[in-house]
Amino acid sequence: MATFTNVIQPSLEEVLNKDYKLKGNWKSSFFKNNNPIILELGCGKGEYTVGLAQRFPDKNFIGVDIKGARMWRGASFSLRNNISNAAFLRTHIEHIASFFAPAEVAEIWITFPDPQEKRIRAKKRLTSSNFLALYKKFIEPAGLIHLKTDNSLLYNYTHQLALHNGLELRLNTNDLYNSGIEDQALLSIKTFYESQFLAQGIPIKYLKFTLNGHDSFLEPPFEEKC
């Protein structure tokens, strides 16, 4: 992927405890437009990044993951099909604040992440209080965060965390495809894993919320109820 014009692969030295050169400059220097920027964190093969980019040509999408072998599929598809509003960033999500300036990102999608089911690993969940504090550094004040998951623990944990911190829940369902929601961005794009879960009869859970101007976040107190 080093030859792909739509892939950014910085070294650790370029981002560890410092700002990457594109921070604050994605619209002007990379996309060459002033359209909103939407991230997909833990993008895997990039199915959501590519699908959203095709449906919303007036927005810019960046898939973020550390596993280049999986990301290659979405990146190569985007190049072959001239999808100029889709890009891919290969990095650890723990370093994500090194890449984006305050209010530079309009929305964040988190699609089928590792639920990190053991309590001791809760801080590694992409919807944990630690990660929400990271996202707060660069998402717009009213920016949306979307979570799609098959995992009941992660869904309930994130729901509890949102309620515990007084976050504004815009949409909330534990069975998306039987919820009556008609949003085609939600219903028409299915990742490889999502299709497998649905074939097994596992309901898909979905949350959409904002951070409501919070700067810090507390973990929910009773995770054993998840």
N, C-alpha and C positions, 0 to 999 in steps of 0.2 A: 504493500500500500504506500510505500514511500514515493511512488510515482503518481499517486492519485492527487489531483488538484482539490478535491473536496474532503481530504483527510488531513487533520492536524495531529502530529505525533511528537509532542515535546519531550525532551529528556527530563529526568527528575530534577536535574540541576537548574533547569529553566523555570521550575514552578515551586520548588521547595522553599517556603518562607519568603517568596517574592512574587511579584506580579508578572504574568506572561504578557508578551508584547501586544497581543490582540485585545487585552482587557480594556474595555471602553471604546474599542474601535471595530467591533465586529460588523456593524452596519456600514461604516464608511470604507473600511479597508478590505473586508472579506466579501460581504454580500453585495456591496455597492448599491445599497438602497436604504431606505429609512423604515422598512417594514418591521413589525414586532418580531421578537426572537422567542422561540419556544424550545425548551430542552426536553429530551427523553433521556432520563437517567437509568443506567443499566440497560442500554438499548438492545443488547444481544445482536441479532441479525439485522436490526434496524427496520423491522416491518412497520412499526408504528411511525417512526421518523419518516420513512418513505411514503407510507399511506397518507399521513397528514399533509406532507408536502405536495402530493399530487392533488389533494382535495382543496387545499388552501394556498394557491399560488401567490397570494398577497401577504404571506407570512413566511418567515425564515425558520427552519427547523435544524436543530443540532442534536444528533444522537451521541451519547456519552457512554463509553465502556472501556474497560482495560483489555478485553480479550479481542485482539485484532483478527483472529481467524474467523470469529463469528461476524464481526463488524464488516469484514470484507464483502460479504454478500450484499448488504444494503448499499455500501459505498460503490461497488462495481455496477450494481443495477442502476443507481442514480446517474452515474457517468454515461452508461450506455444509452439511457433514455433522456439525457439532457435535462435532468431535474436539478435546476440550478439553485433552488431554494432549500436544498437538503445538504447538510455537511455532517462530518463525523469527527469527534474529538476523542482520541485515545489517551485516557488518563484515569487514575484512581479518583473516585468521586470525593474522597476526603480532601483532594486538592482543588475542588471545583471553584472555590472563592478566589483562587489565583487567576481565573480566566475571565471573570465578569465583574463589571463595575456596578455601583449602586443603581438600582432600577433599570439595568440593561436588559433584563429578562422579563417577559410578560407572563409566561406560564411554564409550569413544570409537569411533565408526565412521568409517572413511575409505574411501569407495566410489568407485572409478574416478577417482582424482585425476590431474592432469597429471603424467606421470612425470618431467618435467624431465630428458630423456635426456642432455643434454650435461653432462659432468663438472663444468664450471665453474658449473652451476646446481644442483648436488647439494644445496646447503644450502637450496634452496627446496622440496625434496621434503617432503611432509607427514609422512614417517616419518624425516626426517633427525635427526641428533643434536641439532641446534638446536631443532627442533620437539618432540622427545621431552622435552628439558629444560623447554620451556614447559608441556607437558602435565603434567609432574611437579608443577608448582606447584599444580594444582587437582584432579587425579584422586585417588581413594581409594588407599591404599597397595597394595591388591590389585586395583585397578581394571583392567579389560580394555581392550585396544586391538585393534580388528579392522581388517584391511586386505583389501579385495577389489579385484582388478585383473586386466586382461587382459594387462598389460605384463610381459614376462619380466624385463627389466632392473630394474624397480622391485621386483618380487617377490624376485628374487635379492639385490638390494641390501639390502632390509629384512631378509631372512633372515640375510644375512651380518652386518648390524649387530646383530641380536639375539644371534647366537652370539658375536660379538666382545665384547659387553658382558655376557655371561652372563645375558641375560634369559630368563625362563621362557616357553617356547613351549607353549601349550596345544593348538593345532591348527595343522597345516601341510600344505598340499596344493597341488600345481601343476596339478590338474585336479579342481576341486570337484565337478562333476556326475558324475564317474566315480570318486569317491573312496570311496563307501560311507557317507559322512557323511549322517546323516538329520535334522539340525537344520533344522526347517522355517523358522526365521527366516533361515537362510542360503539355503535352496533355493526358497522360495515367493515371495520378493520379488525382482523383477528390474527394474533400471532400464532406461530406453529404450536406453542405450548397451550395457548388458549383453546385452539381447536381440539387438541387432545383432551383437555379437561372437560370440554363440553361433550365430546363423544363418550366420555365416561360418566356423564350425568352429574358432574360437579358444577354447582352454580358459581357464577362469576360475581364477585363483590366489587362495588365501586363507591368511592368517596370523592367529592369535589369540595374543596374548602379554601379559605384565604387565611392569612396570618394576622389580619386585623391590626396591624401596626405594632404587634408585640416584638420586643427585642430579645427576650429570653423565654424559655419554655420549660415546664416541669413535666417529669414523667408521671403517668397515671399511677395512682397508689395501689390498686388492687388488680394486678395483672392475672392472678389466679382465676379471676372470673371470666377471662377471655375464652 
